[in-house]
Amino acid sequence: MKSLLALGFLLTLACVPAKKYKSLEAEYQKANIAERGREAQINRLEAENIRLENEVLRLRQQNQEQQTNRRQEQKQYDEALAQAEEKYRKLEMAYNDLVSNTRQEAYTRQTRTNQNPGTPVLSYPSNDPNPGNFFPNNSATDTNNSATNPSQTWRGGGNPPYTTDKTGPGKTNQFEAQEPLSNTLRPENQAQLTEIQNQLRLALPGYPSEQLKISPSQGRLLIQIDDALLFENDGPQLSPAGLSLLDRLLKIVKPQGNVGMLVENYTGRTRENSLGYFRAQPIADFFNQNGLQSGLSPKNYAPLAFETTGTEKVRPHSVLQVQFIP
């Protein structure tokens, strides 16, 4: 009996380590599973960290591009603003000039300063309803009668051709005024005009026809010159080459004695009408200062063509009209 109890006790002691082992093995597997789970979570976090770092790099690059674009847009805005301010300044100058001094008064003042002694002053008669009369009749009869009969100041007599402003009857619209024309010339004057034309063509060779064109028209000689040949860049300042060209014209026209020069300038752009005036003025001043009677045409305020589309552009140019003084 005792032997049986000892055997049972021994068997009991032998079974305990096996159960403990299984328990420990189960805990180990459980811990192993948990470890693998933590490793998987670490891998997911590392992948997320890499994604976030790439996103940060992308956002930084995008921010740099946006800053570059903003700087370019700011530069374009500043340039556009500067151009607009420059155009506004030119328009304001033209407006102030027209308000404070009429074109007639400014021209009279300039020609009186530069006129040579003994030469009639080119001025607008105070009672002349049309500012287109730039070359006054020098006869004593017409001068004496000009105070009572303004039409006598026009070549050929009669009523001066002009259009009236819609704002009131008899009010001259200088933008539509027409300078008087003489369609017929005495034979000797016609021969003189032809001779001037021939001399000019000999003195000004080599220019393309689209840059310099000389042609007779209604008793006058028209000299059309591209502004690129006369002016510095896009401004009203005559260039050295332009002064040289005008000097060659002067040496041929001035010795004729009985001719004057009427100056027009066209920018071809409605928004730059004032530039036409500021370019025509120094040309007229050049001839006056060198002893050749010269005036501004009322047409210099009007563009040659309205710029309505990108293809309808007119090259800026000046028109010099050689015409006989009565």
Buried (B, 14 or more C-beta within 10 A) or exposed (E): EEEEEEEEEEEEEEEEEEEEEEEEEEEEEEEEEEEEEEEEEEEEEEEEEEEEEEEEEEEEEEEEEEEEEEEEEEEEEEEEEEEEEEBEEBBEEBEEBBEEEBBBEBBBEBBEEBBEEEEBEBBBBEEBBBBBBBBBBEEEEBBEBBEEEBBBBBBEEEEBEBEEEEEEEEEBBBEEBBBBBBEEBEEEBEEBBEEBBEBBEEEBEEBEEEBBBBEBEEBBBBBBBBBBBBBEEEEBEBBEEBEEBBEEBBEBBBEBEEBBBBBBBBBBBEEBBBBBBBBBBBBBBBBBBBEBBBBBBBBBBBBBEEBEEEEEEBEBBBBBBBBBBB
